[in-house]
Amino acid sequence: MAILTAKTRNSLADSTFALPGRRFPIPDRSHAVAAERLVGRSLKAGNISSAQAATVRRKAKAKLKGR
């Protein structure tokens, strides 16, 4: 996965993130793949709801499809 520094993350538009609160950044393909892989972990840990997990998966797949 490409490294996302704090400075770069802070400069990203809110629409680049899958969830409110600037959670799950999806600026590129590698972050979309990581989001798809890690969303289950966040769901299992109780950090996100199943609806939020579905949103992350949908936005990650859209990013991958639109390469």
mmCIF file as Biopython writes it, N, C-alpha, C and O atoms, coordinates in Angstrom:
data_model
#
loop_
_atom_site.group_PDB
_atom_site.id
_atom_site.type_symbol
_atom_site.label_atom_id
_atom_site.label_alt_id
_atom_site.label_comp_id
_atom_site.label_asym_id
_atom_site.label_entity_id
_atom_site.label_seq_id
_atom_site.pdbx_PDB_ins_code
_atom_site.Cartn_x
_atom_site.Cartn_y
_atom_site.Cartn_z
_atom_site.occupancy
_atom_site.B_iso_or_equiv
_atom_site.auth_seq_id
_atom_site.auth_asym_id
_atom_site.pdbx_PDB_model_num
ATOM 1   N N  . MET A ? 1  ? 0.846   -1.161 0.000   1.0 0.0 1  A 1 
ATOM 2   C CA . MET A ? 1  ? 0.000   0.000  0.000   1.0 0.0 1  A 1 
ATOM 3   C C  . MET A ? 1  ? 0.897   1.231  0.000   1.0 0.0 1  A 1 
ATOM 4   O O  . MET A ? 1  ? 1.938   1.262  0.657   1.0 0.0 1  A 1 
ATOM 5   N N  . ALA A ? 2  ? 0.482   2.222  -0.733  1.0 0.0 2  A 1 
ATOM 6   C CA . ALA A ? 2  ? 1.212   3.487  -0.762  1.0 0.0 2  A 1 
ATOM 7   C C  . ALA A ? 2  ? 1.123   4.151  0.604   1.0 0.0 2  A 1 
ATOM 8   O O  . ALA A ? 2  ? 0.103   4.062  1.288   1.0 0.0 2  A 1 
ATOM 9   N N  . ILE A ? 3  ? 2.188   4.806  0.985   1.0 0.0 3  A 1 
ATOM 10  C CA . ILE A ? 3  ? 2.222   5.468  2.287   1.0 0.0 3  A 1 
ATOM 11  C C  . ILE A ? 3  ? 1.437   6.768  2.207   1.0 0.0 3  A 1 
ATOM 12  O O  . ILE A ? 3  ? 1.597   7.553  1.273   1.0 0.0 3  A 1 
ATOM 13  N N  . LEU A ? 4  ? 0.600   6.976  3.188   1.0 0.0 4  A 1 
ATOM 14  C CA . LEU A ? 4  ? -0.223  8.177  3.265   1.0 0.0 4  A 1 
ATOM 15  C C  . LEU A ? 4  ? 0.225   8.957  4.497   1.0 0.0 4  A 1 
ATOM 16  O O  . LEU A ? 4  ? -0.132  8.613  5.624   1.0 0.0 4  A 1 
ATOM 17  N N  . THR A ? 5  ? 0.998   9.996  4.275   1.0 0.0 5  A 1 
ATOM 18  C CA . THR A ? 5  ? 1.497   10.796 5.398   1.0 0.0 5  A 1 
ATOM 19  C C  . THR A ? 5  ? 0.363   11.639 5.976   1.0 0.0 5  A 1 
ATOM 20  O O  . THR A ? 5  ? -0.680  11.819 5.347   1.0 0.0 5  A 1 
ATOM 21  N N  . ALA A ? 6  ? 0.586   12.145 7.168   1.0 0.0 6  A 1 
ATOM 22  C CA . ALA A ? 6  ? -0.426  12.986 7.818   1.0 0.0 6  A 1 
ATOM 23  C C  . ALA A ? 6  ? -0.716  14.222 6.969   1.0 0.0 6  A 1 
ATOM 24  O O  . ALA A ? 6  ? -1.867  14.639 6.842   1.0 0.0 6  A 1 
ATOM 25  N N  . LYS A ? 7  ? 0.317   14.794 6.401   1.0 0.0 7  A 1 
ATOM 26  C CA . LYS A ? 7  ? 0.144   15.992 5.575   1.0 0.0 7  A 1 
ATOM 27  C C  . LYS A ? 7  ? -0.706  15.685 4.333   1.0 0.0 7  A 1 
ATOM 28  O O  . LYS A ? 7  ? -1.596  16.455 3.972   1.0 0.0 7  A 1 
ATOM 29  N N  . THR A ? 8  ? -0.418  14.562 3.696   1.0 0.0 8  A 1 
ATOM 30  C CA . THR A ? 8  ? -1.185  14.168 2.512   1.0 0.0 8  A 1 
ATOM 31  C C  . THR A ? 8  ? -2.623  13.827 2.890   1.0 0.0 8  A 1 
ATOM 32  O O  . THR A ? 8  ? -3.561  14.233 2.204   1.0 0.0 8  A 1 
ATOM 33  N N  . ARG A ? 9  ? -2.795  13.085 3.974   1.0 0.0 9  A 1 
ATOM 34  C CA . ARG A ? 9  ? -4.143  12.708 4.431   1.0 0.0 9  A 1 
ATOM 35  C C  . ARG A ? 9  ? -4.977  13.945 4.743   1.0 0.0 9  A 1 
ATOM 36  O O  . ARG A ? 9  ? -6.154  14.009 4.389   1.0 0.0 9  A 1 
ATOM 37  N N  . ASN A ? 10 ? -4.374  14.919 5.401   1.0 0.0 10 A 1 
ATOM 38  C CA . ASN A ? 10 ? -5.096  16.143 5.750   1.0 0.0 10 A 1 
ATOM 39  C C  . ASN A ? 10 ? -5.477  16.961 4.527   1.0 0.0 10 A 1 
ATOM 40  O O  . ASN A ? 10 ? -6.434  17.733 4.574   1.0 0.0 10 A 1 
ATOM 41  N N  . SER A ? 11 ? -4.745  16.803 3.438   1.0 0.0 11 A 1 
ATOM 42  C CA . SER A ? 11 ? -5.044  17.573 2.232   1.0 0.0 11 A 1 
ATOM 43  C C  . SER A ? 11 ? -6.082  16.895 1.334   1.0 0.0 11 A 1 
ATOM 44  O O  . SER A ? 11 ? -6.533  17.491 0.356   1.0 0.0 11 A 1 
ATOM 45  N N  . LEU A ? 12 ? -6.462  15.660 1.655   1.0 0.0 12 A 1 
ATOM 46  C CA . LEU A ? 12 ? -7.454  14.951 0.855   1.0 0.0 12 A 1 
ATOM 47  C C  . LEU A ? 12 ? -8.848  15.532 1.074   1.0 0.0 12 A 1 
ATOM 48  O O  . LEU A ? 12 ? -9.177  15.994 2.167   1.0 0.0 12 A 1 
ATOM 49  N N  . ALA A ? 13 ? -9.649  15.501 0.036   1.0 0.0 13 A 1 
ATOM 50  C CA . ALA A ? 13 ? -11.040 15.953 0.139   1.0 0.0 13 A 1 
ATOM 51  C C  . ALA A ? 13 ? -11.843 14.961 0.979   1.0 0.0 13 A 1 
ATOM 52  O O  . ALA A ? 13 ? -11.510 13.778 1.035   1.0 0.0 13 A 1 
ATOM 53  N N  . ASP A ? 14 ? -12.881 15.439 1.620   1.0 0.0 14 A 1 
ATOM 54  C CA . ASP A ? 14 ? -13.733 14.564 2.435   1.0 0.0 14 A 1 
ATOM 55  C C  . ASP A ? 14 ? -14.349 13.447 1.599   1.0 0.0 14 A 1 
ATOM 56  O O  . ASP A ? 14 ? -14.619 12.363 2.116   1.0 0.0 14 A 1 
ATOM 57  N N  . SER A ? 15 ? -14.573 13.702 0.315   1.0 0.0 15 A 1 
ATOM 58  C CA . SER A ? 15 ? -15.175 12.687 -0.559  1.0 0.0 15 A 1 
ATOM 59  C C  . SER A ? 15 ? -14.234 11.515 -0.834  1.0 0.0 15 A 1 
ATOM 60  O O  . SER A ? 15 ? -14.669 10.491 -1.360  1.0 0.0 15 A 1 
ATOM 61  N N  . THR A ? 16 ? -12.967 11.647 -0.490  1.0 0.0 16 A 1 
ATOM 62  C CA . THR A ? 16 ? -11.987 10.577 -0.679  1.0 0.0 16 A 1 
ATOM 63  C C  . THR A ? 16 ? -12.135 9.497  0.389   1.0 0.0 16 A 1 
ATOM 64  O O  . THR A ? 16 ? -11.638 8.383  0.223   1.0 0.0 16 A 1 
ATOM 65  N N  . PHE A ? 17 ? -12.808 9.822  1.470   1.0 0.0 17 A 1 
ATOM 66  C CA . PHE A ? 17 ? -12.974 8.891  2.580   1.0 0.0 17 A 1 
ATOM 67  C C  . PHE A ? 17 ? -14.300 8.154  2.449   1.0 0.0 17 A 1 
ATOM 68  O O  . PHE A ? 17 ? -15.294 8.720  1.995   1.0 0.0 17 A 1 
ATOM 69  N N  . ALA A ? 18 ? -14.304 6.888  2.851   1.0 0.0 18 A 1 
ATOM 70  C CA . ALA A ? 18 ? -15.507 6.071  2.728   1.0 0.0 18 A 1 
ATOM 71  C C  . ALA A ? 18 ? -16.542 6.381  3.808   1.0 0.0 18 A 1 
ATOM 72  O O  . ALA A ? 18 ? -17.743 6.225  3.586   1.0 0.0 18 A 1 
ATOM 73  N N  . LEU A ? 19 ? -16.077 6.817  4.969   1.0 0.0 19 A 1 
ATOM 74  C CA . LEU A ? 19 ? -16.998 7.063  6.084   1.0 0.0 19 A 1 
ATOM 75  C C  . LEU A ? 19 ? -16.823 8.473  6.635   1.0 0.0 19 A 1 
ATOM 76  O O  . LEU A ? 19 ? -15.752 9.066  6.503   1.0 0.0 19 A 1 
ATOM 77  N N  . PRO A ? 20 ? -17.867 9.006  7.248   1.0 0.0 20 A 1 
ATOM 78  C CA . PRO A ? 20 ? -17.751 10.314 7.899   1.0 0.0 20 A 1 
ATOM 79  C C  . PRO A ? 20 ? -16.670 10.272 8.977   1.0 0.0 20 A 1 
ATOM 80  O O  . PRO A ? 20 ? -16.306 9.204  9.469   1.0 0.0 20 A 1 
ATOM 81  N N  . GLY A ? 21 ? -16.177 11.421 9.324   1.0 0.0 21 A 1 
ATOM 82  C CA . GLY A ? 21 ? -15.113 11.479 10.315  1.0 0.0 21 A 1 
ATOM 83  C C  . GLY A ? 21 ? -13.757 11.186 9.695   1.0 0.0 21 A 1 
ATOM 84  O O  . GLY A ? 21 ? -12.782 10.918 10.397  1.0 0.0 21 A 1 
ATOM 85  N N  . ARG A ? 22 ? -13.711 11.240 8.353   1.0 0.0 22 A 1 
ATOM 86  C CA . ARG A ? 22 ? -12.483 11.006 7.592   1.0 0.0 22 A 1 
ATOM 87  C C  . ARG A ? 22 ? -11.883 9.634  7.906   1.0 0.0 22 A 1 
ATOM 88  O O  . ARG A ? 22 ? -10.678 9.495  8.120   1.0 0.0 22 A 1 
ATOM 89  N N  . ARG A ? 23 ? -12.769 8.615  7.926   1.0 0.0 23 A 1 
ATOM 90  C CA . ARG A ? 23 ? -12.334 7.246  8.171   1.0 0.0 23 A 1 
ATOM 91  C C  . ARG A ? 23 ? -12.301 6.469  6.862   1.0 0.0 23 A 1 
ATOM 92  O O  . ARG A ? 23 ? -13.095 6.735  5.959   1.0 0.0 23 A 1 
ATOM 93  N N  . PHE A ? 24 ? -11.401 5.528  6.759   1.0 0.0 24 A 1 
ATOM 94  C CA . PHE A ? 24 ? -11.185 4.685  5.596   1.0 0.0 24 A 1 
ATOM 95  C C  . PHE A ? 24 ? -10.868 5.517  4.344   1.0 0.0 24 A 1 
ATOM 96  O O  . PHE A ? 24 ? -11.709 5.644  3.454   1.0 0.0 24 A 1 
ATOM 97  N N  . PRO A ? 25 ? -9.653  6.082  4.277   1.0 0.0 25 A 1 
ATOM 98  C CA . PRO A ? 25 ? -9.271  6.840  3.088   1.0 0.0 25 A 1 
ATOM 99  C C  . PRO A ? 25 ? -9.113  5.907  1.885   1.0 0.0 25 A 1 
ATOM 100 O O  . PRO A ? 25 ? -8.523  4.833  1.994   1.0 0.0 25 A 1 
ATOM 101 N N  . ILE A ? 26 ? -9.643  6.328  0.752   1.0 0.0 26 A 1 
ATOM 102 C CA . ILE A ? 26 ? -9.547  5.530  -0.470  1.0 0.0 26 A 1 
ATOM 103 C C  . ILE A ? 26 ? -9.087  6.445  -1.616  1.0 0.0 26 A 1 
ATOM 104 O O  . ILE A ? 26 ? -9.834  6.664  -2.569  1.0 0.0 26 A 1 
ATOM 105 N N  . PRO A ? 27 ? -7.851  6.983  -1.524  1.0 0.0 27 A 1 
ATOM 106 C CA . PRO A ? 27 ? -7.385  7.885  -2.570  1.0 0.0 27 A 1 
ATOM 107 C C  . PRO A ? 27 ? -6.866  7.164  -3.817  1.0 0.0 27 A 1 
ATOM 108 O O  . PRO A ? 27 ? -6.770  7.764  -4.888  1.0 0.0 27 A 1 
ATOM 109 N N  . ASP A ? 28 ? -6.531  5.877  -3.678  1.0 0.0 28 A 1 
ATOM 110 C CA . ASP A ? 28 ? -5.959  5.154  -4.812  1.0 0.0 28 A 1 
ATOM 111 C C  . ASP A ? 28 ? -6.318  3.674  -4.716  1.0 0.0 28 A 1 
ATOM 112 O O  . ASP A ? 28 ? -6.973  3.235  -3.771  1.0 0.0 28 A 1 
ATOM 113 N N  . ARG A ? 29 ? -5.870  2.914  -5.721  1.0 0.0 29 A 1 
ATOM 114 C CA . ARG A ? 29 ? -6.208  1.495  -5.814  1.0 0.0 29 A 1 
ATOM 115 C C  . ARG A ? 29 ? -5.702  0.707  -4.604  1.0 0.0 29 A 1 
ATOM 116 O O  . ARG A ? 29 ? -6.425  -0.134 -4.069  1.0 0.0 29 A 1 
ATOM 117 N N  . SER A ? 30 ? -4.493  0.966  -4.177  1.0 0.0 30 A 1 
ATOM 118 C CA . SER A ? 30 ? -3.934  0.185  -3.072  1.0 0.0 30 A 1 
ATOM 119 C C  . SER A ? 30 ? -4.706  0.409  -1.764  1.0 0.0 30 A 1 
ATOM 120 O O  . SER A ? 30 ? -4.872  -0.520 -0.973  1.0 0.0 30 A 1 
ATOM 121 N N  . HIS A ? 31 ? -5.167  1.625  -1.542  1.0 0.0 31 A 1 
ATOM 122 C CA . HIS A ? 31 ? -5.964  1.886  -0.348  1.0 0.0 31 A 1 
ATOM 123 C C  . HIS A ? 31 ? -7.362  1.264  -0.466  1.0 0.0 31 A 1 
ATOM 124 O O  . HIS A ? 31 ? -7.948  0.866  0.541   1.0 0.0 31 A 1 
ATOM 125 N N  . ALA A ? 32 ? -7.891  1.180  -1.674  1.0 0.0 32 A 1 
ATOM 126 C CA . ALA A ? 32 ? -9.184  0.522  -1.882  1.0 0.0 32 A 1 
ATOM 127 C C  . ALA A ? 32 ? -9.079  -0.965 -1.567  1.0 0.0 32 A 1 
ATOM 128 O O  . ALA A ? 32 ? -9.966  -1.533 -0.930  1.0 0.0 32 A 1 
ATOM 129 N N  . VAL A ? 33 ? -8.001  -1.589 -2.011  1.0 0.0 33 A 1 
ATOM 130 C CA . VAL A ? 33 ? -7.783  -3.008 -1.716  1.0 0.0 33 A 1 
ATOM 131 C C  . VAL A ? 33 ? -7.635  -3.208 -0.211  1.0 0.0 33 A 1 
ATOM 132 O O  . VAL A ? 33 ? -8.212  -4.139 0.351   1.0 0.0 33 A 1 
ATOM 133 N N  . ALA A ? 34 ? -6.871  -2.346 0.438   1.0 0.0 34 A 1 
ATOM 134 C CA . ALA A ? 34 ? -6.686  -2.449 1.890   1.0 0.0 34 A 1 
ATOM 135 C C  . ALA A ? 34 ? -8.003  -2.259 2.631   1.0 0.0 34 A 1 
ATOM 136 O O  . ALA A ? 34 ? -8.273  -2.962 3.605   1.0 0.0 34 A 1 
ATOM 137 N N  . ALA A ? 35 ? -8.820  -1.321 2.180   1.0 0.0 35 A 1 
ATOM 138 C CA . ALA A ? 35 ? -10.119 -1.085 2.825   1.0 0.0 35 A 1 
ATOM 139 C C  . ALA A ? 35 ? -10.991 -2.324 2.728   1.0 0.0 35 A 1 
ATOM 140 O O  . ALA A ? 35 ? -11.637 -2.707 3.704   1.0 0.0 35 A 1 
ATOM 141 N N  . GLU A ? 36 ? -11.017 -2.952 1.560   1.0 0.0 36 A 1 
ATOM 142 C CA . GLU A ? 36 ? -11.813 -4.174 1.392   1.0 0.0 36 A 1 
ATOM 143 C C  . GLU A ? 36 ? -11.314 -5.282 2.316   1.0 0.0 36 A 1 
ATOM 144 O O  . GLU A ? 36 ? -12.111 -6.037 2.874   1.0 0.0 36 A 1 
ATOM 145 N N  . ARG A ? 37 ? -10.012 -5.376 2.474   1.0 0.0 37 A 1 
ATOM 146 C CA . ARG A ? 37 ? -9.438  -6.435 3.299   1.0 0.0 37 A 1 
ATOM 147 C C  . ARG A ? 37 ? -9.617  -6.179 4.792   1.0 0.0 37 A 1 
ATOM 148 O O  . ARG A ? 37 ? -9.770  -7.124 5.566   1.0 0.0 37 A 1 
ATOM 149 N N  . LEU A ? 38 ? -9.599  -4.920 5.203   1.0 0.0 38 A 1 
ATOM 150 C CA . LEU A ? 38 ? -9.612  -4.603 6.628   1.0 0.0 38 A 1 
ATOM 151 C C  . LEU A ? 38 ? -10.987 -4.265 7.198   1.0 0.0 38 A 1 
ATOM 152 O O  . LEU A ? 38 ? -11.142 -4.165 8.415   1.0 0.0 38 A 1 
ATOM 153 N N  . VAL A ? 39 ? -11.972 -4.091 6.342   1.0 0.0 39 A 1 
ATOM 154 C CA . VAL A ? 39 ? -13.291 -3.704 6.836   1.0 0.0 39 A 1 
ATOM 155 C C  . VAL A ? 39 ? -13.890 -4.791 7.736   1.0 0.0 39 A 1 
ATOM 156 O O  . VAL A ? 39 ? -14.588 -4.478 8.700   1.0 0.0 39 A 1 
ATOM 157 N N  . GLY A ? 40 ? -13.630 -6.028 7.436   1.0 0.0 40 A 1 
ATOM 158 C CA . GLY A ? 40 ? -14.126 -7.121 8.262   1.0 0.0 40 A 1 
ATOM 159 C C  . GLY A ? 40 ? -13.559 -7.083 9.670   1.0 0.0 40 A 1 
ATOM 160 O O  . GLY A ? 40 ? -14.254 -7.384 10.641  1.0 0.0 40 A 1 
ATOM 161 N N  . ARG A ? 41 ? -12.291 -6.712 9.771   1.0 0.0 41 A 1 
ATOM 162 C CA . ARG A ? 41 ? -11.639 -6.617 11.073  1.0 0.0 41 A 1 
ATOM 163 C C  . ARG A ? 41 ? -12.289 -5.518 11.918  1.0 0.0 41 A 1 
ATOM 164 O O  . ARG A ? 41 ? -12.532 -5.703 13.111  1.0 0.0 41 A 1 
ATOM 165 N N  . SER A ? 42 ? -12.563 -4.383 11.293  1.0 0.0 42 A 1 
ATOM 166 C CA . SER A ? 42 ? -13.198 -3.278 12.020  1.0 0.0 42 A 1 
ATOM 167 C C  . SER A ? 42 ? -14.616 -3.635 12.433  1.0 0.0 42 A 1 
ATOM 168 O O  . SER A ? 42 ? -15.066 -3.265 13.517  1.0 0.0 42 A 1 
ATOM 169 N N  . LEU A ? 43 ? -15.309 -4.346 11.576  1.0 0.0 43 A 1 
ATOM 170 C CA . LEU A ? 43 ? -16.675 -4.778 11.878  1.0 0.0 43 A 1 
ATOM 171 C C  . LEU A ? 43 ? -16.671 -5.753 13.051  1.0 0.0 43 A 1 
ATOM 172 O O  . LEU A ? 43 ? -17.466 -5.619 13.981  1.0 0.0 43 A 1 
ATOM 173 N N  . LYS A ? 44 ? -15.782 -6.722 13.004  1.0 0.0 44 A 1 
ATOM 174 C CA . LYS A ? 44 ? -15.703 -7.720 14.071  1.0 0.0 44 A 1 
ATOM 175 C C  . LYS A ? 44 ? -15.311 -7.090 15.405  1.0 0.0 44 A 1 
ATOM 176 O O  . LYS A ? 44 ? -15.775 -7.518 16.461  1.0 0.0 44 A 1 
ATOM 177 N N  . ALA A ? 45 ? -14.454 -6.071 15.350  1.0 0.0 45 A 1 
ATOM 178 C CA . ALA A ? 45 ? -14.018 -5.392 16.574  1.0 0.0 45 A 1 
ATOM 179 C C  . ALA A ? 45 ? -15.087 -4.461 17.129  1.0 0.0 45 A 1 
ATOM 180 O O  . ALA A ? 45 ? -14.961 -3.967 18.249  1.0 0.0 45 A 1 
ATOM 181 N N  . GLY A ? 46 ? -16.134 -4.222 16.353  1.0 0.0 46 A 1 
ATOM 182 C CA . GLY A ? 46 ? -17.210 -3.353 16.811  1.0 0.0 46 A 1 
ATOM 183 C C  . GLY A ? 46 ? -16.947 -1.877 16.568  1.0 0.0 46 A 1 
ATOM 184 O O  . GLY A ? 46 ? -17.630 -1.022 17.133  1.0 0.0 46 A 1 
ATOM 185 N N  . ASN A ? 47 ? -15.957 -1.572 15.728  1.0 0.0 47 A 1 
ATOM 186 C CA . ASN A ? 47 ? -15.630 -0.179 15.448  1.0 0.0 47 A 1 
ATOM 187 C C  . ASN A ? 47 ? -16.559 0.462  14.422  1.0 0.0 47 A 1 
ATOM 188 O O  . ASN A ? 47 ? -16.690 1.685  14.371  1.0 0.0 47 A 1 
ATOM 189 N N  . ILE A ? 48 ? -17.198 -0.364 13.611  1.0 0.0 48 A 1 
ATOM 190 C CA . ILE A ? 48 ? -18.144 0.124  12.603  1.0 0.0 48 A 1 
ATOM 191 C C  . ILE A ? 48 ? -19.358 -0.792 12.576  1.0 0.0 48 A 1 
ATOM 192 O O  . ILE A ? 48 ? -19.290 -1.937 13.024  1.0 0.0 48 A 1 
ATOM 193 N N  . SER A ? 49 ? -20.466 -0.288 12.051  1.0 0.0 49 A 1 
ATOM 194 C CA . SER A ? 49 ? -21.682 -1.089 11.933  1.0 0.0 49 A 1 
ATOM 195 C C  . SER A ? 49 ? -21.665 -1.855 10.617  1.0 0.0 49 A 1 
ATOM 196 O O  . SER A ? 49 ? -20.813 -1.617 9.762   1.0 0.0 49 A 1 
ATOM 197 N N  . SER A ? 50 ? -22.602 -2.767 10.463  1.0 0.0 50 A 1 
ATOM 198 C CA . SER A ? 50 ? -22.674 -3.528 9.214   1.0 0.0 50 A 1 
ATOM 199 C C  . SER A ? 50 ? -23.049 -2.615 8.042   1.0 0.0 50 A 1 
ATOM 200 O O  . SER A ? 50 ? -22.613 -2.849 6.915   1.0 0.0 50 A 1 
ATOM 201 N N  . ALA A ? 51 ? -23.841 -1.593 8.295   1.0 0.0 51 A 1 
ATOM 202 C CA . ALA A ? 51 ? -24.191 -0.638 7.237   1.0 0.0 51 A 1 
ATOM 203 C C  . ALA A ? 51 ? -22.957 0.154  6.807   1.0 0.0 51 A 1 
ATOM 204 O O  . ALA A ? 51 ? -22.763 0.409  5.618   1.0 0.0 51 A 1 
ATOM 205 N N  . GLN A ? 52 ? -22.130 0.539  7.769   1.0 0.0 52 A 1 
ATOM 206 C CA . GLN A ? 52 ? -20.905 1.257  7.442   1.0 0.0 52 A 1 
ATOM 207 C C  . GLN A ? 52 ? -19.934 0.345  6.677   1.0 0.0 52 A 1 
ATOM 208 O O  . GLN A ? 52 ? -19.255 0.792  5.753   1.0 0.0 52 A 1 
ATOM 209 N N  . ALA A ? 53 ? -19.876 -0.911 7.062   1.0 0.0 53 A 1 
ATOM 210 C CA . ALA A ? 53 ? -19.016 -1.868 6.360   1.0 0.0 53 A 1 
ATOM 211 C C  . ALA A ? 53 ? -19.466 -2.011 4.909   1.0 0.0 53 A 1 
ATOM 212 O O  . ALA A ? 53 ? -18.637 -2.075 4.002   1.0 0.0 53 A 1 
ATOM 213 N N  . ALA A ? 54 ? -20.768 -2.062 4.692   1.0 0.0 54 A 1 
ATOM 214 C CA . ALA A ? 54 ? -21.296 -2.166 3.333   1.0 0.0 54 A 1 
ATOM 215 C C  . ALA A ? 54 ? -20.932 -0.918 2.521   1.0 0.0 54 A 1 
ATOM 216 O O  . ALA A ? 54 ? -20.628 -1.021 1.332   1.0 0.0 54 A 1 
ATOM 217 N N  . THR A ? 55 ? -20.962 0.239  3.147   1.0 0.0 55 A 1 
ATOM 218 C CA . THR A ? 55 ? -20.596 1.487  2.476   1.0 0.0 55 A 1 
ATOM 219 C C  . THR A ? 55 ? -19.124 1.467  2.077   1.0 0.0 55 A 1 
ATOM 220 O O  . THR A ? 55 ? -18.773 1.851  0.961   1.0 0.0 55 A 1 
ATOM 221 N N  . VAL A ? 56 ? -18.269 1.020  2.987   1.0 0.0 56 A 1 
ATOM 222 C CA . VAL A ? 56 ? -16.831 0.949  2.690   1.0 0.0 56 A 1 
ATOM 223 C C  . VAL A ? 56 ? -16.595 -0.005 1.517   1.0 0.0 56 A 1 
ATOM 224 O O  . VAL A ? 56 ? -15.854 0.319  0.589   1.0 0.0 56 A 1 
ATOM 225 N N  . ARG A ? 57 ? -17.221 -1.170 1.562   1.0 0.0 57 A 1 
ATOM 226 C CA . ARG A ? 57 ? -17.050 -2.143 0.470   1.0 0.0 57 A 1 
ATOM 227 C C  . ARG A ? 57 ? -17.531 -1.578 -0.862  1.0 0.0 57 A 1 
ATOM 228 O O  . ARG A ? 57 ? -16.877 -1.756 -1.889  1.0 0.0 57 A 1 
ATOM 229 N N  . ARG A ? 58 ? -18.673 -0.898 -0.844  1.0 0.0 58 A 1 
ATOM 230 C CA . ARG A ? 58 ? -19.221 -0.329 -2.078  1.0 0.0 58 A 1 
ATOM 231 C C  . ARG A ? 58 ? -18.292 0.730  -2.662  1.0 0.0 58 A 1 
ATOM 232 O O  . ARG A ? 58 ? -18.040 0.743  -3.867  1.0 0.0 58 A 1 
ATOM 233 N N  . LYS A ? 59 ? -17.786 1.611  -1.815  1.0 0.0 59 A 1 
ATOM 234 C CA . LYS A ? 59 ? -16.907 2.679  -2.297  1.0 0.0 59 A 1 
ATOM 235 C C  . LYS A ? 59 ? -15.554 2.138  -2.746  1.0 0.0 59 A 1 
ATOM 236 O O  . LYS A ? 59 ? -14.970 2.645  -3.703  1.0 0.0 59 A 1 
ATOM 237 N N  . ALA A ? 60 ? -15.056 1.119  -2.063  1.0 0.0 60 A 1 
ATOM 238 C CA . ALA A ? 60 ? -13.784 0.514  -2.468  1.0 0.0 60 A 1 
ATOM 239 C C  . ALA A ? 60 ? -13.935 -0.177 -3.824  1.0 0.0 60 A 1 
ATOM 240 O O  . ALA A ? 60 ? -13.067 -0.055 -4.689  1.0 0.0 60 A 1 
ATOM 241 N N  . LYS A ? 61 ? -15.037 -0.900 -4.003  1.0 0.0 61 A 1 
ATOM 242 C CA . LYS A ? 61 ? -15.263 -1.572 -5.291  1.0 0.0 61 A 1 
ATOM 243 C C  . LYS A ? 61 ? -15.435 -0.562 -6.413  1.0 0.0 61 A 1 
ATOM 244 O O  . LYS A ? 61 ? -14.968 -0.795 -7.528  1.0 0.0 61 A 1 
ATOM 245 N N  . ALA A ? 62 ? -16.092 0.549  -6.141  1.0 0.0 62 A 1 
ATOM 246 C CA . ALA A ? 62 ? -16.252 1.596  -7.155  1.0 0.0 62 A 1 
ATOM 247 C C  . ALA A ? 62 ? -14.898 2.170  -7.547  1.0 0.0 62 A 1 
ATOM 248 O O  . ALA A ? 62 ? -14.660 2.450  -8.722  1.0 0.0 62 A 1 
ATOM 249 N N  . LYS A ? 63 ? -14.017 2.345  -6.583  1.0 0.0 63 A 1 
ATOM 250 C CA . LYS A ? 63 ? -12.677 2.868  -6.855  1.0 0.0 63 A 1 
ATOM 251 C C  . LYS A ? 63 ? -11.879 1.873  -7.698  1.0 0.0 63 A 1 
ATOM 252 O O  . LYS A ? 63 ? -11.157 2.269  -8.613  1.0 0.0 63 A 1 
ATOM 253 N N  . LEU A ? 64 ? -12.011 0.585  -7.390  1.0 0.0 64 A 1 
ATOM 254 C CA . LEU A ? 64 ? -11.289 -0.435 -8.136  1.0 0.0 64 A 1 
ATOM 255 C C  . LEU A ? 64 ? -11.831 -0.582 -9.560  1.0 0.0 64 A 1 
ATOM 256 O O  . LEU A ? 64 ? -11.078 -0.816 -10.505 1.0 0.0 64 A 1 
ATOM 257 N N  . LYS A ? 65 ? -13.119 -0.443 -9.690  1.0 0.0 65 A 1 
ATOM 258 C CA . LYS A ? 65 ? -13.753 -0.577 -11.004 1.0 0.0 65 A 1 
ATOM 259 C C  . LYS A ? 65 ? -13.389 0.606  -11.911 1.0 0.0 65 A 1 
ATOM 260 O O  . LYS A ? 65 ? -13.217 0.436  -13.118 1.0 0.0 65 A 1 
ATOM 261 N N  . GLY A ? 66 ? -13.275 1.783  -11.336 1.0 0.0 66 A 1 
ATOM 262 C CA . GLY A ? 66 ? -13.010 2.985  -12.108 1.0 0.0 66 A 1 
ATOM 263 C C  . GLY A ? 66 ? -11.555 3.256  -12.400 1.0 0.0 66 A 1 
ATOM 264 O O  . GLY A ? 66 ? -11.225 4.269  -13.017 1.0 0.0 66 A 1 
ATOM 265 N N  . ARG A ? 67 ? -10.681 2.372  -11.971 1.0 0.0 67 A 1 
ATOM 266 C CA . ARG A ? 67 ? -9.239  2.546  -12.145 1.0 0.0 67 A 1 
ATOM 267 C C  . ARG A ? 67 ? -8.977  3.583  -13.145 1.0 0.0 67 A 1 
ATOM 268 O O  . ARG A ? 67 ? -7.818  3.880  -13.437 1.0 0.0 67 A 1 
#
